[in-house]
Amino acid sequence: MDKNSIIGIVLILAIILGFNWMTQPTAEQKAAKQHYRDSIAMVEEANKLAEQAIEAQTPQQPIVADTAVTSKAAIYGDFASAAEGKEELVTLENDLLKLQVNTKGGYIYSAQLKKYQTHDSLPLVLFEGKESDLAFTLLTRNNRVLSTNELYFVPQKQTANADGQALVMRLAVDSASYIDFTYTLPADDYMVQLDVQAHNMTNYLDPTMTALEMRWNQRIRQQEKGRKFESRYATLNFRYTADDMEQLSESKNDAEKPAGKVRWIAFKDQFFSTIFIAENSFTSTALESVVENEKSKYLKNYTAETAVSFDPKGTEASKFRIYIGPNQYKTLSQYDKDVDSDKKLKLQEIIPLGWSLFRWVSRLLIIPMFNFFGSFISNYGIIILLMTIAIKLILLPFTYKSYMSTAKMRVLKPQIDEINAKIPAEKAMERQQATMALYKRVGVSPMSGCLPMLLQMPILFAMFSFFPAAIELRQQSFLWAHDLSSYDAIFSWDAYIPLITPYFGNHISLFCLLMTITNVIYTKLNMANQAGGQQMGAMKWMMYLMPFMFMFMFNDYASGLSYYYFISLLITIGQTYLFRLFVDEEKLLKKLEAKKQKPAKKSGFMARLEEAQRQQQKAMQQKKR
């Protein structure tokens, strides 16, 4: 082992040990955690004793009510009065959202997005009742551990004005000591403000309670027609305070404990999300995503257990924001408007726009173009058509250059065949050198056709990511497609067909079928344009197989995407025929032959490359001798 390897290993060990040391909990945190565990044990013991006392009573004893009161006092202590109450729902509402807050637990019981509907035209409710739960843990001065979802809050006077509505839910010990959950819903906004603040609670809460532990759970309803496709885009996302966004697996059960501080946690469906944002940060976070059974009306079950800073003295409130709304790029990005870069939420990153390069293409080209056409056209089928034409015009120079490169290779094919006839196949290196020498004399580069295609790839992949994630296409009809964000079935069946149903589904999408047919035609045309089109053998059949593989892939995808590729392929076929019409291959060959007469300028790199080839040949000849 050399010196550099030893130094590298030592540095890696030092980094690991330093990280472990820095992330160790402080003595105060250890003491608080131990106190928390001890408190749970004491509460469990108190509950057990209370149950035993009730069971020991005889039916003739007329003190059952008193025992119940005594039991609640034993379990809830100073909060015994809040352990009883009536469960009621209080409504917060604006033009976009209708929220119902439950007096038991003081949490948001249901959320309806008023401008959206499910695929079967029902009101779009993200969650309701037991589908969602939010609970904070309270440590009391007499070693009790209570959960807010077991206690009753009293709604205070609700206020409303032009700026929005506000609701205070109060968890009271007495008239002077209480904890307020203050909900503020601005007008025309999907973002709810939640402030949790204590008032005169130092005599009732544990003085070591500097963090408010939180448990948040939500089951994600199926809202769209295609369950398989919707489930693929339903993910649990989270963002570190000083790092990028990450997500749990969308296809299997997954769990993670982020090592650092977390800024927000998103329970995301394909087109809608509930995002919990901490004003400062979440700590000690544990996240879990469970995939529901395919026959269930739910897609996923998300759980988040975390903690935020809390001031039992009530000097400062623990502040949150809760986004309950659509995964629309324009809507989510507006929350970073006029905000310092280090405080930006970057909520729009939950929209899956592909890898970094493709995401940049979507942000700078695709989304602005989509919004531009959408500003004066209401038919999204026409918008996709105009976008396809615009993108094809942008890519036209690259497409033309790629065609010309293929045309040059094609007119030179007879000369390549002569070279192959003169040089036997076992001398592959000599064949290659002779071919490259011919290309060099006529000024043709085999790579010149590949480069334009590579430059088009970011746009193609950006469009592939954009269409399934664009909520604007949701429930927008065009021609026979009733929803451009889902498949457009023209034929479907109920029977399960092995190898077909799991991958293809129980339907045939018309735009996907048209895309496949057009792709086969384009493949045939493209193969005919290739210089070695008649000699490609197995590769030729592989090229014809690809369209059918894409059909399996896209049959469940958004019909808007299949429609885009269908139109794009039609335009590409039209461009190819136009290029053929205007490019005279006989004149092109004469131009290439004329270049043979001109001395080619040799770059330093090519000179060195040729010299290296000569030296390699010389070494091989000497080795044979």
N, C-alpha and C positions, 0 to 999 in steps of 0.2 A: 504493500500500500504506500503510495507516494505522499509527499508532504501536503499537497493541495487537497487530497482526499481526506486526510486526517483533520485538516483545518475545517473542511466543509462539514464533517460529521460533528466536530466540536461545536460549530456555530449552530447547527440544527438542534443539537441537544440543549444548547443555551437558550435558543428561542422557545423551545417546548417548555423547559423549566420556568423561564421567565413568564410565559403566557399563563401557565398553571398558577404561578405565584400571584400574578396580577388579578386573575379571575377568582381567586379564593374569596369566600365571604368574610366580611369583617367579624370581629368578636361580637359586635352589637347584633349583626345579622344572624350569627349562630345562636346567640342567646334568645333572640326573638323567635327563631324557628323552633328551638327547643321549648320555649314557653308556649308556642302555638300547639305543639304536639301534646304537651302536658295538659293544656286546657281542654283539648279534645277528649283526652282520657278522663278528665274530671267530669266533663259534661256527660259522657257515656255512662260513667258510674252513677251520676245523679239521676239520669233517666232510668237506669236499672232499678235504683232504690225506690223511685217514685212508682214505677210499675209494680214492684213487689208490694208496696204499701196499698195500692189500689186492689190488687189481687187478694190481699189478706182480709179485706173487709167482707162482712157478711151481708146478705140482702136486707136484713132488718135494720142495719145502721143507717140513720137518716142524715148522713154527712157526705154524700157523694159529691155534691156541688162544691162543698168546701174543700174536699180532697182534690178535685179538678183544679181549683184555684191554687191550692198548695202545690200541685204538680207543675202547673205553668210557672209559678214563682220559682220553683226549684230548677226548672229548665231554663227559663228566660231571664230570671233575676229582675233587674231594673226595667227590662223591656217587656215584662209580663203583660202590661196593658196593651202593647202593640201586637201581642200574639193572638188577639181576638179582634174580629171586625167583619165587615161585609165586603165581599169582592164586587167591585164596580169598575166600569170602564169610562175613562174621561177622554174626550176627543180633542186632538190638535189637527188643524186642517188648513191647507192653502189650495191654490189652483192645481198643484201638482201631486200633493201627498195627502193622504188621510191616515192619521196615526191614532191608535187607541192605547192609552196608558192604563195599566192595571193598578188598582189600589193595593192589591196584595203583591208585594215585591217592588212596586213603584217603577216597573220596567215597561218598555214598549211591547204591548201584547199583540198588536197586529199592525201591518203596514200595507196600504193599498196605493198603487201608482195609478192615478186617475186618468191619465192620458193613454194608457196601454190596456190591451186585452190579451187573454191567453189565445192559443191557436184555435180553440173552439168557442171564441167570442164571449168568454166569461170575464168578469172584472179581474184584473191582474193583482192578486194578493201575494206578496213575497212570503209572508209567514203570518200565522195566526194561532193563538192559543199555545198548546204545548209544543208546537213546531219550533218555537224559539224561547230561550230563557236567558236571563241575565241576572246574576247574583253577586253581591259583594259580601265579603266576610268581615265581621266585626268581632274584635277581641274586647271583652268587658273587663272592668276592674276586678270582678270577683271570679276571674278565670273561666268565663264562659265563651264559647265560640258560636256565634250566631250568623245565620245567613239572611240577607235582606229579603230573599224570595219567600221566606216563611213568615214575614212580619207585614203588618198592615200599615199603609201610609194614608194620610188624610190630605185630600186635595185642598189647596188654599185657593184664594180668589184668582181666577183665570183672567189674564189681561189680553186685549187685542187692539191693534191699531193698524195703520196703513203699512207699517214696516213688518208686521207679522203677529204671531201669538206667543204667549209665554204661560207656562204652567208650573206651579211649585207643588211637589208631592212631599209631604212632611212625615218623617218617622220620629215620633215624639216620645220622650220619657216623661216629661211633664211640660207645663206651659212655657217654661223658660229654657228647657234643654231639649234639643232636637237635631236631626240631620235632614237637610233639604236636598232633594233632587230637583233641580230647576231645568226644565226643558224649554228651549226657545226655537221656534220654527219660523224663519223669515218668510216673507211673502215671495212667491215665485222662486223657490229654491228647494233643492233636495237635501240640503245639509242641515242637520239638527244639532244644536248646541246643548250639551249636558254638563251641568256643574254640580258636583257633590261637595257639600260644605257642612261642617259641624258647627253648632252653636251651643256654647256653655256645656260641652260634653266631657270636659277633663275629669270630672268626678265619676263618670260612668264608663269611659273607655280606658283601656289599658294604656298607661303612659308610654309604653315601649312600642305602641302601634304607630309606626311611621310609614307604613305601606298598606294600601288597600288591595287585598287580594280579590281577584275577579274571575268568575267563570262564565263563559259565554258559549251558548250552544244553539245551533240552528240546523234544521233539516231543509234541504233545498228541493223545492217542488219542481216537477216537470212542467214547464210552461210552453214548450214548443212541440211541433208535430213529430220531429225525428228524435227519438230518445237517445239513440246511439251517438248521433252527431252532437246533440246538446250536451250529453255527458262528457264528451271529449273536451269541451270548452269550459266545463264547470270545474273550477280549481280553488283551493285555499291558497291565497297569496299573502305575503307579508314583506314589509320593507324595513331594513335596518336604518337607524338614524343617520349613519354616515356611510352607507353602502347601497348596493343595488337591491332590487326587488328579487325575491325568490318565491318558489311555489312548491307545494306538495304534489305528489303524483296524481295525475288525473285519471289513471286507468286502474289503480289498485289501492288497497288500504295503505295509508302512510302516516307516519308521525315524525315530529321533529321538535327538538328543543334548541332554538336559536341561542348561540353563545353570547351575543351582544345585545344591546338595547334595540328595541323594535319601535318604530314610529307609528305604523298602522298595520292592521290585520284586516284582510278582505275575504268575506265569504261570497264567492263569485259564482254566478251562473253564466250561461253563454252571453246573455244580453243585459242582465241586471245583477246588482251587487249590494251587499250591506257591508260598509267599511267602517271599522271602529278606529278612531284616530286619537292618540293621546297627545295632549298639549306639550308635554315634556317627552316621555317615552314609557314604553312597557318594559318591565324587567322580569326575570325568572319565568320566561314564557315557555309553555308547552302546547304544541298544536297537534291536532289529529284530524284526519280525513278518512271516513269510512264509506265505501261504495255500497249503495243500497241494492237490494235484490231487483232484478230486471222487471219483476211483476209489481213492484211497489210504485206508488205514485210519486215517490221521492227519488232523486238522483244520488245525493250524497248527504252525509251527516257530518257536520263540522263542529269541532270543539276547540276552544281556546281557554287555557288557564294561565293567568298572568297576574302582574301586580303593578300598581302605580303609587307614586308618592302621595302621602296623605298627612294632613295637619289636624290632629284631634282638637287643637285649640281653636281651630276655625279661622285663623288669620288669613289663610289662603284656601281657595277651593281647588279640588282636583277637577281639572277641566278636560272635557272630551268633545269631539265632534263625531257625529254619526252620519255618514252618507248613505242614503237609501234611495237608489235611483238607477237609471240606465247606464250601461257601459258605452257611453257616447264620447268620442274623443274630444269634441268641442266643449261639451259640458264639463268633463273632468279636468281638462287643461285650464279652464277659467279660474280654478281655485289657486293657481300659481301666478295669476296676473298681478303685476306690481308687488311681487313678494321677493325678498332677498333670496339669492340662489341657495344659501345654506338652510333656508326655511321652506323651500318648495316641497310640496307633498308628492308631486309626480304621480298622482293617482291614475293618470292616463296609461301608465305602464301596465296596468292589468289587462289592457286590450292587446291580444296576441297579434302583433304585427311582424313576427319573424325575428331573425337574428339582427344584430346591430346594424349591419350594412343595409339590409332590406328595410329595417325600421326607419332608417334615415330617408330612404327613397320614398316610403309611404308618407312620412312627415313633410318632406319638402316638395314632393311632386303629386303623389296620388291623392292624398286627403285634400290639399288646396284645390286641385282640379275637380274633384268630386263635389266639394262645397261650392265651387264657382258655378258649375253647371246646375247644381241643385238650387242655386239662388234665383233662377228664372225658369227652370223646367221642373214640372211636378212628376212627370212620368220617369221612373227610374230605369225602365228598359231603354228609353231614349238616351238617358244620361250615360248608361253603360256603353251604348253604341257610340256616342260622341267621344267618350273617354278612349275607347278602343281605336277609333280613327285618329285621335290626337296622338296617342302613344305610337301608333304605326308611323305617323308622320315624323315623330321625333326619332324613331329608329330607322327611318328610310335610308339615310346615308350608310348606316352599318349593314343593313340588309342588302343594299346594292353592292357594296364592296365585297360582301361574302359571296354574292352571286357571281361577280366578275372573277373572283379567285377560283371558284368552281368551274367557270366557263374556260378560263385559261388552262386549267388542269385537263379539262375535257378535250380541248383542241390539240393538246400536246400528247394525248394518249397514244396515237399511232407511233410516235417517236419513242415513247416509253416502252411500247410493245417490241420495237426493234431492239432496244437495249436488252430487254429480257430474253429475246431470242438469241442474241449474240453471247450473253454471259449466262452460264448455267446457274441453276438455282442454288447449288452448294456454295457458290461464291457470292453470298448475300451482301457482304461488305462492298465488293467491287460493283455490284448492281446499284447499291445505294449511292456510292460515290459518283457513278456515271449519271445517275438520275439527278443528283444534286448539282452536278456540273452543268447539265442541260438547263435546269431551272435557273441557275445562276447566269448562264449566257443570255437567256431571254428575259431576265428580270422578274421571275416569278418566285414567290415565297409560299410554301405550303401552309405556313402558319398564318398567313394574311386572311385566310377564310375562317380560322378558328377565333381570332381575336375579336372580330365584330360580334360573333355569337356570344362570347364571354361577356362582352359589354352589355348585351341585352338581358343576361340572366338576372341581375338584381331587380330589374323592373318586372320580369315574369314572376319571380318568387314573391316580390312585394304584392303583386296583384293576387297571387295565390293565398297570401295571408290576410289581405285586406277584406275581400268580399265576404268570407264567412263571419268576420268580426264586425261588419258594418251594420249597426242596429237600424240605420236608415232604410235598409232593404227589407226589414222585418215586416211581414204581412203586406208587402207591396206587390201588386199583381202586374203581370205583363203577358199578353197573349194568353196561352193556356196555363201558365204558371200562376198560381194563386198567391204564392209567397216566395219571393226571390231569395230569401234567406234559408229556405228549406228545399227539399227535393220536389220535382214536378212529376209525380207518378202518372203515367197514362195506362199502366196495367199493373195490377197487384194480385197477390194470392195469399192464402192463409197457411198452406201446408209448409212444413219444415223440410227443406231440401239440404241434405248434407253437402258441405263444401260451397254451397251457393248462398244459403240464407245467412250464415255467420259473416261472410265477407261481402256479399252482394246485396243482401236484404231481400225483402219479399215484394219487390216492385221493380219497375223499369222506368227510369226518368227520361223524358223525351229529349230535353236539351243535352243530356249526357249521351244519349244514343246518336243524336245529330253530330255532336262533337266527335264521337268515335268514327262515324262514317266519313266525315270530313278529314279526320286525321289519317285514315287509311288512304284516301285519295291523295292527300298531301305527301304521304310517305312514298306512294308509287311515283308521283311526279318528282320528288326529291331524289329517289333512287335512280330514276332515268337520267337525272342531271349529273350524277356522280361519274367520275372518269372510269372507275372500275365497277360500274353498276352491274355488269353481266357476270362478274367473277367473284362476287363477295360471298357466295355460298351460304353457310349457316348464318352469317351476319345479316344477310338479306332477310331471312325468315324471322330473325330476332327483331328487326326493325318493323316488320309487319305485325309482330306479336305485341309490341309496345302499346298501340292504341287500345287493344282489348284489355291489357293490364290497367290502363288508365280508366277504362270504363268501370272496372271493378272498384277502383279507388274513388271515382267521382260520383258514382250512382247515389250515394247517401249525402253528398255534399250539397252546398247551396246551389240552387239552379242558376242564380246570378253568375256564379263562377263558371259553370259549364257553358252558359250563354256567352260569356266573355270569350272563352277559349274557342267556341264555335265561330263567332264573328271574326276573331283574330285569325283563325286558320283560313277562313274564306278570303279575307283580305290578303293574306300571304300568298294564297294560290293565285289570286288576281294579279298581285305584284309580279309573281314569277312569269306568268304569261306575258305581261307587259315588258318585262326585261328581255324575254326571248324575242319579242316583236321588234324591239329597238336595238338589240345587240346583234350585229352581223358577225358571226363566228369566223367566216372566211377572212374578213378584214382584220379581225382580231389576231388570227394566225399570222397574217402577213406582217402585222406590227411586231409580233413576237420574233418572227424570222429576221426582221430588219434589225432588231436589237442584237442579234448574234454577230452582226458585222461591226458593231461598236465595241471597243475595248472596255471591259467592265472594270470599274474602279474597285480595288481590293482594299478593304478596311484592315486595320492592324489586327483586329480580333480574328477576321477570316484568315489572314495570313498565318497567324499563330495556330489556328485550328487545323489548317491544311498541313502545316509543318508537323504538328503533332500526329496527324494521320499518317504522313509519310514515315515518320520515325516508328510508329506502331507497326506499319507494314514491313519495314526493314527488320524490326526485331522479330516478327513472326517468321520471315523468310530465313533469318539466321538460325532460329530455333529449329525449323524443319531440317536445315542442313546438318 
